[in-house]
């Protein structure tokens, strides 16, 4: 559906007399209490875009560590567009959700080719770029160009639902009604600041539990507060049951070098590098799973040694235990129907390749033990 600026036909979620008060009180509070975050220091559209992509599904404290180094490495859309994907992934490593980096790269290439390396003040053009959904569209264009576009994410959703006293049909962020509720509150000036303020209020004051209503600039406008339901609204969706997964990883050493393989350009950790690993199948032991991986996924003959390391980590609802085995190369030439590439690297080279956070733990162990004989 074609995105539009705030529409006069939006439902009347807030009484007209209340809207100016909400806008005024929220912006005054934001001017006094907003956090000093690096992406708020200028209104460069490219900088805003990078920050908003990073902030999707990543905590603010983590993005603070990555934002400025990323911009130093890729100071413009043109530089980002011309950079190798592997270099971009290296600078993204540790933030997770690596598809964001791939979408950012593809979008930058399109902007560099078709739009002179700038972000257009055009809802349809910017909204058609890879990775630009309704949230990023509104967040970037409202801040960079004062476009009257709403944003709805976890923090602003909670604020809106409490202000409204949680209308049942607004419960899902994907529901257009909640976006329309956000639309009617938008001011004509400082739209980007208002959107930021709505999220900031949710992050600092209108928290999921123990909301600080005594410090909230919108207390008098809040239906949930009036009804005494601020601890209940918006409610909590039941978490999906955790799924326990056992995996085996294999560190194959060939003299002083180690095999690192590259994942497909699709699916989880697309295009990233790793030490070969796979889920343990039914009735498999650690050793038999390791032999299957080296035989079927690598086409190599090896001699197994002992366990190197056990890594526990989570991916969404999956609770993964990865047992890493060491192995000595005996024969064969790397070939795989799954991995798109394989490289024999010295341990000191492992830092030059983007890997996931759990794989980086294993790489650090190998770099630190590069003088140690594994067998």
C-alpha positions in Angstrom: 0.0 0.0 0.0 1.4 3.4 -0.9 2.7 5.3 2.1 1.3 8.8 2.7 1.8 11.8 4.9 -0.6 12.2 7.8 -4.1 12.0 6.5 -7.0 14.3 7.5 -9.3 11.3 7.2 -7.6 9.4 10.1 -10.0 8.3 12.8 -10.5 10.6 15.8 -8.6 8.7 18.4 -7.8 11.7 20.5 -10.2 14.7 21.1 -9.1 17.7 19.1 -8.6 19.9 22.2 -6.3 17.3 23.7 -3.8 16.9 20.8 -2.1 20.4 21.2 -1.5 19.7 24.9 0.0 16.3 24.2 2.3 17.8 21.5 3.3 20.7 23.6 4.0 18.8 26.8 5.8 16.0 25.1 8.1 18.3 23.1 8.9 20.4 26.2 9.8 17.3 28.2 12.0 16.1 25.3 13.9 19.3 25.1 14.8 19.0 28.7 15.3 15.3 29.2 16.4 13.7 25.9 19.5 11.5 26.1 22.7 12.9 24.5 22.9 10.3 21.7 25.5 10.7 18.9 22.9 10.4 16.1 21.0 13.3 17.5 23.8 15.8 17.0 23.1 16.5 13.4 20.2 16.0 10.9 22.2 14.5 8.1 19.7 12.1 6.3 22.4 9.5 5.8 23.4 9.5 9.5 19.8 9.3 10.6 19.2 6.4 8.2 22.2 4.4 9.5 21.2 5.0 13.1 17.6 3.9 12.6 18.6 0.7 10.8 21.0 -0.1 13.6 18.4 0.6 16.3 16.0 -2.0 14.9 16.2 -5.0 17.2 19.4 -3.7 18.9 19.7 -1.9 22.2 20.7 1.8 22.3 23.8 1.1 24.5 25.1 -1.4 21.8 24.4 1.0 18.9 26.3 3.8 20.7 29.4 1.7 20.4 29.0 0.9 16.7 27.5 4.1 15.2 30.5 6.4 15.0 33.1 3.8 14.0 30.7 2.7 11.2 30.4 6.3 9.9 34.2 6.7 10.1 34.6 3.6 7.9 31.7 4.6 5.6 31.3 8.4 5.8 28.9 8.7 2.9 26.4 6.8 0.8 28.9 6.6 -2.0 31.6 5.1 0.1 29.2 2.6 1.6 27.9 1.7 -1.9 31.4 1.1 -3.2 32.6 -1.0 -0.1 32.9 -4.8 -0.3 30.0 -6.5 1.5 32.5 -8.4 3.7 34.0 -5.1 5.0 30.5 -3.9 5.9 29.7 -7.1 7.7 33.0 -6.9 9.7 31.9 -3.4 11.0 28.5 -4.8 11.8 29.8 -7.9 13.6 28.3 -8.2 17.1 25.0 -6.4 16.5 23.3 -9.4 15.0 20.5 -9.4 12.4 23.0 -9.2 9.7 20.4 -8.9 6.9 20.1 -5.3 8.0 23.7 -4.6 6.9 23.0 -6.4 3.5 19.9 -4.3 2.9 21.7 -1.1 3.9 24.4 -2.0 1.3 22.0 -2.8 -1.5 20.0 0.4 -0.8 23.1 2.5 -0.8 24.2 1.1 -4.2 20.8 2.0 -5.6 20.9 5.5 -4.1 24.4 6.0 -5.5 23.4 4.8 -9.0 20.0 6.3 -9.3 19.8 9.3 -6.9 23.3 10.9 -6.9 24.2 9.3 -3.5 21.6 11.2 -1.5 18.4 10.2 0.3 15.4 11.6 -1.6 12.6 13.5 0.1 10.2 11.1 -1.6 8.0 8.6 0.3 7.6 6.2 -2.6 11.3 6.2 -3.7 12.8 5.9 -0.3 10.1 3.4 0.8 11.0 1.2 -2.1 14.6 0.6 -1.0 15.7 -2.7 0.5 15.1 -2.8 4.2 13.0 0.3 4.4 9.7 -0.6 6.0 7.1 1.7 7.4 9.0 2.4 10.6 12.3 3.3 8.9 10.5 5.4 6.3 8.7 7.5 8.9 11.7 7.8 11.3 14.1 9.0 8.6 11.9 11.3 6.5 10.3 12.9 9.6 13.6 13.7 11.1 15.5 14.7 8.0 12.7 16.5 6.1 9.9 17.1 8.6 7.6 14.8 6.7 4.4 14.2 8.6 4.9 10.4 8.9 4.2 8.5 12.1 6.3 5.8 13.7 5.2 2.8 15.7 7.7 0.5 17.5 7.8 -1.1 20.9 8.2 2.1 23.0 5.8 4.4 21.1 3.3 1.6 20.9 3.2 1.2 24.7 2.8 5.0 25.1 0.0 5.2 22.6 -1.9 2.2 24.0 -1.7 3.7 27.6 -2.8 7.1 26.4 -5.8 5.5 24.7 -6.6 3.1 27.5 -5.7 0.2 25.1 -8.3 -0.3 22.5 -8.4 -4.0 21.8 -8.3 -3.6 18.0 -5.0 -1.6 18.4 -3.1 -4.4 20.1 -0.9 -5.3 17.2 1.7 -2.8 15.7 0.9 -4.2 12.3 -2.7 -3.0 12.7 -3.3 0.2 10.7 -5.5 1.6 13.4 -2.5 2.1 15.8 -0.6 3.9 13.0 -3.6 6.1 12.4 -3.7 6.9 16.2 0.0 8.0 15.9 -0.8 10.1 12.8 -3.4 12.3 14.4 -1.0 13.4 17.1 1.7 14.6 14.7 2.5 18.3 14.8 3.1 20.4 11.7 6.5 21.4 12.9 9.2 19.3 14.6 7.7 16.1 13.4 10.9 14.2 13.8 11.5 15.5 17.3 7.9 14.5 18.2 8.4 11.0 16.9 11.7 10.8 18.8 10.1 12.1 22.0 7.3 9.5 21.8 9.9 6.7 21.7 12.1 8.5 24.4 9.1 8.7 26.7 8.5 5.0 26.4 12.2 4.2 26.9 12.7 6.4 30.0 9.4 6.9 31.7 6.5 4.8 30.3 8.4 1.6 30.8 6.8 -1.9 30.4 6.8 -2.4 34.2 6.8 0.2 37.0 6.0 3.2 34.7 7.1 6.5 36.3 3.7 8.2 36.0 4.8 10.9 38.5 7.5 12.1 36.1 5.4 11.8 32.9 4.5 15.0 31.0 1.3 13.2 29.7 -0.1 12.0 33.0 -3.2 14.2 32.8 -3.9 13.0 29.2 -3.5 9.3 29.9 -6.6 7.1 30.0 -4.7 4.1 31.5 -3.5 6.3 34.4 -7.0 7.6 34.9 -8.4 4.0 35.1 -5.5 2.7 37.2 -4.5 0.3 34.4 -1.0 1.6 33.6 0.6 -1.6 35.0 -1.8 -3.8 33.0 -1.7 -2.0 29.6 -0.6 -3.0 27.0 -0.4 -6.5 28.4 2.3 -9.1 27.6 2.2 -11.7 24.8 3.2 -15.1 26.0 6.7 -15.9 25.0 7.1 -18.9 22.6 8.5 -22.0 24.2 12.2 -22.3 24.2 13.7 -24.9 21.8 16.8 -26.7 22.9 19.3 -27.4 20.1 22.5 -29.4 20.3 25.2 -28.6 17.7 28.7 -29.8 16.8 31.3 -27.5 15.3 34.6 -28.7 13.9 37.9 -26.8 13.9 40.0 -28.5 11.1 43.7 -27.7 11.2 46.0 -28.2 8.2 49.5 -27.7 9.5 49.4 -24.1 10.9 46.2 -23.1 9.2 42.5 -23.5 10.1 39.5 -24.0 7.8 37.0 -21.2 7.8 33.8 -21.5 5.6 31.3 -19.0 4.2 27.6 -19.4 4.7 25.1 -19.1 1.8 23.8 -15.6 0.8 20.5 -16.5 2.3 19.0 -17.5 5.6 20.6 -16.9 9.1 24.0 -15.2 9.1 23.9 -14.9 5.3 27.3 -14.4 3.8 29.1 -14.7 7.2 32.1 -16.9 7.8 32.3 -19.6 10.5 33.9 -22.8 11.6 31.8 -25.6 10.1 29.0 -26.8 12.3 25.6 -28.5 12.2 22.8 -29.7 14.4 23.2 -33.1 16.0 20.7 -35.5 14.4 18.7 -38.2 16.2 20.8 -41.0 17.5 24.1 -39.2 16.6 26.9 -38.9 19.0 29.3 -35.9 19.0 31.9 -37.9 17.1 29.5 -39.3 14.5 28.0 -35.8 13.9 31.5 -34.4 13.5 32.4 -37.1 11.0 29.3 -36.5 9.0 30.0 -32.7 8.9 33.6 -33.2 7.6 32.6 -35.9 5.2 29.3 -34.6 3.8 29.6 -30.8 4.2 33.3 -30.4 3.6 34.4 -33.5 1.6 37.4 -33.9 3.9 39.0 -36.8 5.8 40.2 -35.8 9.2 41.4 -37.3 12.5 39.5 -36.0 15.5 41.1 -34.8 18.7 39.4 -33.7 21.9 36.8 -31.1 22.7 37.9 -27.5 22.4 35.1 -25.5 23.8 31.4 -25.5 24.6 29.5 -22.3 23.7 25.9 -21.6 24.8 23.9 -18.9 23.0 20.4 -18.0 21.9 18.9 -17.1 18.6 15.2 -16.0 19.0 13.6 -18.8 21.0 16.4 -21.3 20.2 18.7 -22.2 23.1 21.8 -23.6 21.4 24.6 -25.6 22.9 27.6 -25.8 20.4 30.3 -28.3 21.2 33.5 -27.6 19.3 35.8 -30.4 18.3 39.3 -30.2 17.0 40.4 -32.2 14.0 43.5 -32.7 11.9 43.3 -32.7 8.1 44.3 -36.0 6.4 43.0 -35.9 2.8 40.6 -34.3 0.4 39.8 -31.0 -1.3 37.2 -28.7 0.2 33.9 -29.1 -1.6 30.4 -28.3 -0.2 26.8 -28.2 -1.4 26.0 -25.9 1.6 29.0 -23.6 2.2 29.8 -21.3 -0.7 33.5 -20.9 0.0 36.3 -22.3 2.2 39.6 -20.7 3.2 42.6 -22.1 5.0 43.7 -19.3 7.3 46.4 -18.6 9.8 44.9 -17.8 13.2 46.1 -14.2 12.9 43.9 -13.8 9.8 40.6 -14.7 11.6 40.0 -11.1 12.7 39.7 -10.1 9.0 36.6 -12.2 8.4 33.1 -11.4 9.7 31.7 -14.1 12.0 28.8 -14.3 14.4 29.2 -13.6 18.1 29.4 -17.2 19.2 31.9 -18.0 16.4 34.0 -15.0 17.5 34.4 -16.6 20.9 35.9 -19.7 19.3 38.1 -17.5 17.0 39.5 -15.6 20.0 40.4 -18.9 21.6 42.3 -20.1 18.5 44.1 -16.7 18.1 45.1 -16.8 21.8 46.3 -20.4 21.4 48.0 -20.0 18.0 51.4 -21.2 19.5 49.8 -24.3 21.1 49.8 -27.7 19.3 46.3 -29.1 19.2 47.4 -32.7 19.0 
